[in-house]
Amino acid sequence: MNYFNTIFNWNELNSNAQKKILSRPIHLENKIIKKKVKEIIKNVQLLGDQSVRDYTNIFDKHLLNTFQLSQQHISSALKKINSILKQAISVAKKNIKLFHEAQIIPEIDIETQSGIRCQQIFLPLNSIGIYIPNGIAPLLSTVLMLGIPAKIAGCKKVILCSPPPISNEIIYSAHICGINQIFQIGGAQAIAAMAFGTDSVPKVDKIFGPGNSYVTEAKLQVSSMLNGPEIDMLAGPSELLIIADQTSNPDFIAADLLSQAEHGVSSQVILLTSCITLAKNVVLSINKQLKNFSRSSEIYISLKNSAIILTKNLLESISICNTYAPEHLIIHTKNPRSLLRNISNASSIFLGPWSPESAGDYASGTNHVLPTYGKSISKSALGLSDFQKRILVQELTSQGFLNLSNTLTTLSKVERLEAHDNAVKIRVNFLKDKYER
């Protein structure tokens, strides 16, 4: 059985067909989810822990007296992690830590002109909340991707919420990131609890982490409410685009396409190549490899959103890529780095045959929390700066102020802001009186 056999010749398609191929799977606004999430948020705001407890019982089938994991629970979970996994997590942590420490930006402290000192300083966010899904598998890698930069940034309070029962792997990953406030709460109720606080769950300033449609909708709603928290981003379904040539390995490409297709039925993968032989071999390899997966039927659904596209040459492939603006981009060509300067829109780029997207998902060091749905045109991958705030400082001496005063009065008059002009004139007159005495 052939699961996938979708090859398009780009230059044989009209503009509407080209646009359709590059369209992401449509996500219709679900009014039922929107209404339900609004109700959950309102109830958590009004009833706090009791509402969170009720929703946890309804949605997760767990009736909990307390939400926060005890130190005894955490200690017990830590002992259940085997040495092989501990070593793998240690390697991932080291690489992620090194890469994000390199993102520390030096503070700016300069004189823009004599007597005028301007600074740019960075302070950590005071409190953040991390949400980690706990469905098909424990997303311990996301704990590392969020917990490590939070620690480097110096965030004073970091809490983590995940649906019960929280896996030992998530608890261990949180512990090695220095996160010891862990709450067994999932879904929209977890987002609401972190957004506005309850007797048990502290209110946070910013919420990070992926989730299902209820979690995503909850993040959207709380971030738009008065006194609501900031959020990292509204990440959509996973996506991967590969640019390849005749030198590429079809089995590697097929494996990479499948690795992203398995993220969910709304995932999308695209291959761009000018080599028809490679395209056909990739199709054969996809169908061969797919037989080995237990979730092949789910992957097949996401492959329906996907395509292999034949282009004239690498330049056309790059142009299409920049239009699509993928979450993940693999350049699997003879000289991949030479194409890098031509890429303007992509969230995370992987160069060469030995750089699978899996490396970035887990342990190469880069962050895997990325803009999707074409947002890489203007947005960036999650980084250290997302856990900080930038503050500007200026300090003028009396002489520096006098030297700038004419400029200030001229500009304030043009903008017809009399009080601004007055704030300058009062100081100028004070200094003139002082010097004339």
N, C-alpha and C positions, 0 to 999 in steps of 0.2 A: 504493500500500500504506500502510495506517495502522499505524504502529508503536505508537502510544499513544492510548488512548481510555478512560481510567479516571477517571470522575467519580463521587464518592459524595456523597450528601446526609447530612450528619452526623446530623441529627435523625430520619432514617428508619432508623438503625442501632441495634441493641440494644447494650448495654454491652460484650458480648464482641466484637462486630464492630468497634466503635470501638477497642477495645484492640488488636485484630489489625491494623488499618490503621496504627496508630502503632508497631507492633512493628518493631524493626530486623531485617534479615536475620539468620537464626539462624546462629551460628558454633559448630558442634559441636566439642567438644574432640577434637582429633586426637591420639590416643595414639601414633601412629607418629611424628608430628613431635616430640611431647614426649620420646619415648624417644631419638630420633635426636639432638636438641639436647643432651640430658643426656650422651650419649656423646661428642659433639663437645667440650663444655665440659670433661669429664673428661680427654680426650686432650690438649687444649691445656694444661691445668694440668700434666699429667705430662710431655709431650714438647715443649711450647713451640713454637718456630719450625718444627721438623720437622713437627709435626702441622698447623700453619697452612699450611705449604707443600703438604702432601699434599692437604688439603681444597681449597685454591685450585686445584690441578691437577684434582681430581675435579669440583668444582662449576663453576668458571669457565674451565676448559680453558686455564689459564696456569701454566706451570712457571717459578717465579721464584726466582732466587738471593737477591735482596734485595727487601724489601718497601717500604722508604722511598724515595720519589722523590728523586733527586739534585737538587742546586741547578741543575745543567746542564739536567736534564729540565724543571724548573719554569721556568727562564728561556726555554727553547725554546717551551714551551706559551704563555707570556705573549705572545710575538711573533705568535702565530697568531690572536689575538682581534681582530676588526675594530673599527673606530672606532665604528660604530653601536651594537654590543653594549656596548662599553666605556662609552658615554654613557648607555645605558639602565641599566646596572649602577650607574653613578655616581649617577644620580637616585634609584634605589631605595635605595642605601646612605645617601645624605644624609637621606632621609625616615625610614628605619628608625632611623638614629643619633639624629636629633632627638627622635623619639618616645620612644626608650628612655633617652636622657639625661634627659628630663623625669621619668622614673620614679625618679631618685635620691632617696632618702628622707633628710631631714636627721637627723643623730644627735640623740638625746634626752639632755639633761644637766640634771637638776632636783634640787632638795631636796624630798623628800616631806614632811619635817618638819625642824625645826632640827637640824643636825648629821648628817643622813642624806642622802647624795648617791647618786642612782641614775642610771645611764646605759644607753643602748642604742646599740651601735655595730655597724657592718656590715663584714665582712671578705670578700674574694673567696674562692671555692673555689680550692684550691691547684692542682688539675689536673682537666681535663675531657676527655672524648673525644666527638667528633662523628661520627655515622655518616650517610653520605649514599648512598642507593640510586643505582644507575647502570644502570637497566634500559632501558625504552622511550625515556626522555629524561633528560638530565642535570638533576638538581634543584638548579640553582645558587641558586635563591631560598631554599632551605632552608639553604644554606651561609651566606647573608647573615643569615637570621633567627636563626641560632645563633651565628655568629661575631661579629657586631656587639655584641650584649649581653654576650658573654663578654669582649670587649675593654674595653667600658665599665666592667664590673664589676671588671676588673683581675685576671682569672684568670691565674696565673703560667705555667701550662703548658696549651696547647691543642693536641690532636692530632686529625687527621681520618683516618678510614678510609672507603674506597669500593672497590667491586669493580673489578678490572682489566678492560680498560684504562680508567684514569680520564680523563674527557674534559677537554679544554683549558679548557672553560667552568668546570668545577668547580675546577680548579687556579687559574685566574685569580681566581675569587670568593674562594677561600681566601686567596690571596696578599694581596688588598686588605683582607682582614680581619685580616691579620697572622699567619695560620696558615701556618707553613712546614714543619711536621712532618706530611707527608702519606704515608699508607701504602696500598698497593694490596692491600687485604684486604677481602673482603665476607662477608656472611652471618653465621651464628652463630659462626663461627670468629673473625671480627673483634670481635664483642662479647666473646667469651671472652678474647681476647688483651688487649683494653683493660681488662677486668674484673680480671684476675689478673697481667697482664704476662708478657712473654717476654724473651729476650735482645735482641730487636729492638724490641719494642713496649713502651713504658712503661705501667705500671699507672696508672689514673686513679681519681679519687674519685667521679665522676659521669658517666654516659653519656647523651647526648642524640641524638635523631634518629629518623626513621621507618624502616620496613623491611617486608619480607614476613613471612609467618607464622613462619618460622624465626628471623628477627631479633627479632620481638616476643616469641616464646617464650624466646629466649635472654636478652633483657633481663629478663623476668619471673624466670627461674631464677637468674641471677647476683645479682639484687638481693635475693633471699631467702636467699642463702648466707652463711655466716660469713665475714666480711672482704670480702664482695662490695660493689660500688659502689652508690650511689644511681642512680636513673634519672629522666628527666624525667616521662614518663607512658607509658601503654600505649594509644596511639592506635588506634582502630578505623577502619573504612571511612568515607569522607567523607560528609557529609550537609548538606543545605540545606533550610530551610523559608522560604517566602515568604508574607507577609501582604499582600493586595492588595484594592483596591476598584474601583469602576466607573471611576475616573479613570486607572487604571493602563494602561500600554502592554503589550499582550499579546505583542508581538514581543520586548520587553526581557525579560519574565518567562520566555518560552520559552527565550531564549538563556541566561539565568542557570540555569535548571533543567538544561539540557543541559551547561552548563559544569561542573557538579558531577557529573552522571551519567557523564561521561567519565573520572572518576578511577579507576574500576574497576567490575567487575561486581557488587560488593557495596555500591556507593554507593546512597544513598537521597535522593530529593528529594520535597518535598511543597509544594503550593500550597493556602493557605486563603483563601477569598473568599466573600462573600455574593452576588456578581454572576454569575449563570448565563451571561450573554452573554460576560463576560470569560473564564470558564472554557472555554467552547466555542472562543473565538478563540485561547486559549492552546494548546488541543489541535491546532487547525489549524496554528498556527505551529510547534509542535514537529515535527509530521510533515513540514512543508515544509522547515524548516531542517535536519532530520536527514538529508535526502537529500544534503546537501552534504559530509557527513563521511565520511572513509575508514573510520573505526571505528564506523560506525552499528550494526553487528550487536552489538558489545560494549556500546554505550550502551543499546541496546534491552533487553539483559538486566538492566541496573541499573534501567531504567524499569519493569520488572516488579515491582520492590520499592517503587515509588513511587505517588503518588496525588494527584489534585486533589479537594479536599474543599469542599463547599458548606456554609457556616455561616449562622446567622441574622443575625449582625452582626459588627462588628469586635471587640466585647467577647468574644464566643464564640471568635473566632479567636485572640485573645490568650490566653484560658484554655487552649485546646488547645495553643498554642505553649508555654506554661509547663509543661504536663504533659509534652510531648515533649522539651523542653530541648535544642534543636538546637545543633549545632556552629556553623553559620552561619545567621543570620537576616537576611533582607532585608525591610524594611518599605517597601512600594511603594504608598503611599496619598497622599491629598491633603495631609494634614498629618502626616507620619511622626514628626516629633520630639515631637508631642503624645502619641503612644502610648508613647514611650520609658519614661516613669515607671511604666507598668503591666507592663513586661517584667521578670520576675524570674529567668528561667532561659534563658540563651543564652551561648555562648562568645564570639562576635564578631557585632556588629550593624551592618548597612549601611542607611543611611537615604536614601530617595528614589530617583528613577529614574536618577540619574547616579552611583550608588554600587554598581557591580557587584561581586560577590564577587571577581572577578579582581583588583580594585584591592588588596584586602587580601592576596591570595595573593602579590602581587609588590612593590608599591611605594608604597602609601599611607603606610606607616610602622608600622602595627600588626603584631603578630606573627601568623604563620599556623600556628604550632604550638598546637593547640587540643584541649581535651577533647571526646571524642565519646561516642556510645552513651548519652546522657543524663547524663553525668558533670558537665555544667555546672551541675547542681543544687547541687553542693558544691565543684567544682574550677574553677580559673581558667585563662585563657590564659597561655602562657609569657611571662615578663617578666624584667626585670632581677633581681628578688629570687631567681629560680631559680638564679642564678649566684653567689649570696652566701649567707653564713650570718649570722644575727643573734645577737649576743653581749650578755649583760647584765652590768653592772658595778655594784657597790655599795660605798660607802666610808662608814664611820661614825666620827665623832669620839668621844672618850671620853664627852663629855656627851650626845651624840646616842644612844650606846649605852645609857647609864644611863636616859635618858628612855624608851627603848623596852623596857628589861629586864623590867619587870613584865608587859607584854603578852606577851613571849616566854616567860616562865616559866609564865604562866597557860595559854597555848595548848599548850605542850609537855606540861604535866601532864595536860590533858584528853586528849591523844593518847597518854598513857602512854609517852612517849619520854624516859626518865630521862637518857640521855646528852646529849640536846639541852638539857634543863634544866640539867644539870651544866656544859655549855659556857658557859652564861650566868652561872651562880652563881659560877664560878671568877673570871670577869672582874669581876663586881660586888664580890666580896670583896677582890680585888686593889686595886680603886679605892678602896674604903672604907678599907683599911689605909693606902694612900698618902695619902689626905686627912686621916686621923686623926693621922698622925705630926707 
